[in-house]
Amino acid sequence: MSLPQVDITPEIVAEHGLTSDEYKTVLDILGRAPNITELGIFSVMWSEHCSYKSSRVWLKTLPTEGPQVIQGPGENAGVVDIGDGDAAVFKIESHNHPSFIEPYQGAATGVGGIMRDVFTMGARPIANLNALRFGEPAHAKTRHLVSGVVAGIGGYGNCMGIPTVGGEVNFDKAYNGNILVNAMTVGLARTDKIFYSKASGIGNPVVYVGSKTGRDGIHGATMASAEFSEDSEEKRPTVQVGDPFTEKLLLEACLELMATDAIVSIQDMGAAGLTSSSVEMADKGGVGIELELDKVPMREEGMTPYELMLSESQERMLMVLKPGREAEAKAIFDKWELDFAVVGTVTDTGNLTLKWYGETAGEIPVAPLVDASPMYERPWEPTPSSPVVKSEDVASSLSAGAALKKLMASPDLCSRRWIWEQYDHLIGGETVQTPGAADSAIVRLPGKSKALAVTVDCTPRYCLADPITGGAQAVAEAWRNITATGAKPLAITNNMNFGNPERPRIMGQFVGAVKGMSAAAKTLDFPVVSGNVSLYNETNGEAILPTPVIGGVGLIEDAANSVGLGLTETGLILILIGETQGHLGRSIYLRDVVGKDEGAPPPVDLTIERRNGDFVRDLISQKLIAACHDLSDGGLAVAVAEMVLAGGIGATLDAAPPGMGITAWLYGEDQARYLVAVKDEKAVLSAAKAAGVPAHRVGISMGRSLTLPGGDTISLEQLAKTHEAPLPSYMAGETWN
């Protein structure tokens, strides 16, 4: 079959997303003009999605090391040591653009892709999480997108038999034209059985396994590296199509082969498919790879080398095997009814060589392809500071109780039960703290008492006002959520969702967020071990809110000692840990009750975060705390409302401290705070005084209602109805009140 001949014109180069300077570098590397297949390879490898050309210079400043870190950024997923020869393997990744175009398949293949990143490392996935951002409920597409994305996440994860145990959902008009779907997977491996992607062994066979290759997903990486416009629907063919049942077979087949010593290296075919997997494996090993593309299993007729190299068909892996182990490996994949083909060889040429029925379809030196990948220090502008909002200037006609009911029914704070009940969060039988029961999900290691605490967090409205503070707060809140269960925070993965980095204002948001994240990760000993960058999240020039999502993982030695947030008995004393100044700038109260979105976000003092969190974790280890909840959106009032709903026991809050207004006291969003429920008030307050940690009683658990300072009382039944009804009603077609 002859190779297609295509003249490489400036228009074709531009269609592939390469600038004139980038194309000149291609000519310099090759010493000639590329053919269409080679141009496609440079295009995807140098896309923003694959090369991180706008972000690499800043990502290098993040702390990535620690005694617990086995593998930091640079592999398919990060790996941390959790003792006893066990390792936690985890990563978060975006599928934003595909999910906006085709919500079910976009979200489903996002889940499938991140699970492959984890089991490629030799880890069996034990938990999925997600962070979702949608447009305002009144927008014409929002209900459709929510429905499709949730169904896609549940459909893929449930079929794989992996519990979806946690997540977060926000609604904001900034996401009307560009939703965010960030998927995280956590897996378990043995520290002596971690698999990497570095190819080695001249003459070793290169093997393709999994599903056949089709035309779905071609230019997916390029599409994810550009802004949206009104023609986004025309990009539907660039969205991959997933099959979770095939991925389940692929998971089991890979783990079975990994139990042998046949694998030299392995790489998921994710963004840019066969191109990225082969190039990354060759580059890391300092070797060449020759691929016989006509041997690649294909599900469509007439496919070309260009299509085969750029297809992003799902459920595929590329492996380098030890010589002579092909038959053994093939037998395993035959048993699992998956395609298996020897498609190439490791060479000493240093080149990616592509053959098509004996004819050379491409020849690219790997090292220059990777090393000359563009890296830009784009101009950036710092975000102007906002004035601090004075609490005395915040006024509302609503009473404290009416304001609480409004917040508990709001899009950002109402119950997500409609969502998480579509996910199987109990499959596997190891989920100890389920959605809504604790600040982090707790998933026990099979056959052991120890467990992992996992969470995802970000507050985009803080990041918009002050990216440095917002970036630090996202890390700190993930750290608090893990701490509030009694677990020790170990490490984070991040998903950096931003607009067009070619705009200095947007690039400044990215830079600020990285600076804040870096400071927090260092102070909290919470290193970054993996991550993803998703830029160009804007439509017709309108950018999303800066959204640096943090996925956190922690360890608790005995899952039975983890703490939830529910008040499950009467007579518990509620103690507020941390100092309250009543900060209302950028608060959800100010936005949703007063109707203003302004001011500086609450300051983040990382030293105080560390001190207060370490203190709370120590109290939990001493079994002095019956329930714990960190204070975030909505402050004290929302925290206690969530605690009474989670446990089914009411509470009465004491009067606000002298000199502080009730609104600032109840709804201020000061950081580094926890609300704990204890039996021994004296012991906890004495310990806090000795540790220099602010702590004082704020109420007691009792009855079947929530009573606020000033006397406003809401029955638990009324509060539950207010909290639970909005999302199901909205999804049934009603407008959001």
TAKA-V758880 format. One record per helix or strand. SS is the DSSP state (alpha for helix, beta for strand). FROM is the first residue (numbers start at 1). TO is the last residue. If there is no record, write none. Layout:
# TAKA-V758880
<<SS & FROM & TO> <SS & FROM & TO>>
This chain:
# TAKA-V758880
<<alpha & 10 & 15> <alpha & 20 & 30> <alpha & 36 & 45> <alpha & 48 & 51> <alpha & 56 & 59> <beta & 69 & 71> <beta & 78 & 81> <beta & 86 & 94> <alpha & 96 & 101> <alpha & 103 & 119> <beta & 124 & 134> <alpha & 142 & 160> <beta & 164 & 171> <alpha & 173 & 175> <beta & 180 & 190> <beta & 205 & 210> <beta & 213 & 213> <alpha & 220 & 223> <beta & 228 & 228> <alpha & 232 & 238> <alpha & 244 & 258> <beta & 263 & 268> <alpha & 273 & 285> <beta & 288 & 292> <alpha & 293 & 295> <beta & 298 & 298> <alpha & 305 & 310> <beta & 316 & 321> <alpha & 326 & 335> <beta & 339 & 347> <beta & 351 & 356> <beta & 359 & 365> <alpha & 366 & 371> <alpha & 391 & 393> <alpha & 400 & 408> <alpha & 417 & 420> <beta & 431 & 433> <beta & 441 & 444> <beta & 451 & 457> <alpha & 460 & 465> <alpha & 467 & 483> <beta & 488 & 497> <alpha & 504 & 523> <beta & 527 & 534> <beta & 538 & 539> <beta & 542 & 543> <beta & 547 & 556> <alpha & 559 & 561> <beta & 573 & 577> <alpha & 588 & 594> <alpha & 606 & 621> <beta & 627 & 630> <alpha & 635 & 647> <beta & 651 & 653> <alpha & 662 & 667> <beta & 674 & 678> <alpha & 681 & 691> <beta & 695 & 701> <beta & 705 & 707> <beta & 713 & 715> <alpha & 716 & 731>>
